[in-house]
Amino acid sequence: MSASGTERRVRKHIISIRASDDEKHGIRARANAHGLSVGAFLRASALSKPLPRITRFSKEEGQFIALVLASVAALMDEVRRLDNDEAHQRLHKQLLFVRDHCVARLGRRP
């Protein structure tokens, strides 16, 4: 018979802290933003380990960001077809900014 999860567990010690309601909610929110449990988030923070860059998104959020990126790509194609005057260059720069922001929010590089 194999050992149960509890018997195999390496982390045997419990460390508790006191926190206000605001602190508790803030810690949970930051842990969720990094896709970690509160314990994993606090361990990584306390031990100066790098936190994951990629955040978890709901299916709807991911689909929305993909839609925005597709729209930006289509607009950038249209801008490229236009004359290369100063206004079009500014628009192209703004579209690049939106694209880069969306891609960064997904935890990726453009």
C-alpha positions in Angstrom: 0.0 0.0 0.0 1.4 3.4 -1.0 1.7 6.3 1.5 -1.1 8.9 1.5 -0.5 12.4 0.4 -0.3 13.6 4.0 2.4 10.9 4.8 4.5 11.9 1.8 4.2 15.6 2.4 7.6 17.4 2.8 6.2 20.5 4.4 5.4 19.5 7.9 5.4 22.9 9.7 2.6 25.4 9.8 3.4 29.1 10.2 0.4 31.4 10.9 0.2 35.1 10.8 -2.4 37.7 11.9 -3.8 40.0 9.2 -6.5 42.6 9.0 -9.4 42.0 6.6 -7.8 44.4 4.1 -4.4 42.6 4.3 -6.1 39.2 3.9 -8.0 40.3 0.8 -4.9 42.0 -0.6 -2.8 38.9 -0.1 -5.4 36.6 -1.7 -5.9 39.0 -4.6 -2.1 39.1 -5.3 -1.8 35.3 -5.0 -4.7 34.8 -7.4 -3.2 37.3 -9.8 -0.1 35.1 -10.0 -2.1 31.9 -10.2 -0.8 30.7 -6.8 -2.3 29.5 -3.6 -1.9 31.9 -0.6 0.7 29.6 0.9 2.7 29.3 -2.3 2.5 33.1 -2.8 3.7 33.8 0.8 6.5 31.3 0.5 7.8 32.7 -2.7 7.5 36.3 -1.4 9.2 35.6 1.9 12.0 33.6 0.4 12.6 36.1 -2.4 11.7 33.6 -5.1 10.5 35.0 -8.4 6.8 35.0 -8.8 5.3 33.6 -12.0 4.8 36.2 -14.8 1.8 34.5 -16.3 -1.6 35.2 -14.7 -4.6 33.0 -15.0 -7.5 34.3 -17.0 -11.0 33.1 -17.3 -12.0 31.7 -20.7 -14.0 34.8 -21.4 -11.1 37.1 -20.5 -8.7 35.2 -22.8 -11.3 35.3 -25.6 -11.7 39.1 -25.2 -8.0 39.7 -25.2 -7.7 37.6 -28.4 -10.5 39.6 -30.0 -8.7 42.9 -29.1 -5.4 41.6 -30.5 -7.1 40.4 -33.7 -8.8 43.8 -34.1 -5.6 45.7 -33.5 -3.8 43.5 -36.1 -6.5 44.2 -38.7 -6.3 48.0 -37.9 -2.5 47.9 -38.2 -2.8 46.2 -41.7 -5.2 49.0 -42.7 -2.8 51.7 -41.4 0.1 50.2 -43.3 -1.8 50.5 -46.6 -2.3 54.3 -46.0 0.0 57.0 -46.9 2.9 57.4 -44.6 2.2 60.8 -43.1 2.6 61.9 -39.5 -1.0 61.2 -38.4 -0.8 57.6 -39.7 2.5 57.1 -38.0 1.0 58.3 -34.7 -2.0 55.9 -35.2 0.4 53.0 -35.9 2.4 53.8 -32.7 -0.8 53.9 -30.6 -1.9 50.5 -32.1 1.5 49.0 -31.3 1.1 50.3 -27.7 -2.3 48.6 -27.4 -1.0 45.4 -28.9 2.1 45.3 -26.7 -0.1 46.0 -23.6 -2.5 43.1 -24.4 0.4 40.7 -25.1 2.2 41.8 -21.9 -1.0 41.2 -19.9 -1.0 37.7 -21.2 2.5 37.3 -19.8 4.1 37.1 -23.2 6.3 39.2 -25.5 5.1 40.7 -28.8 
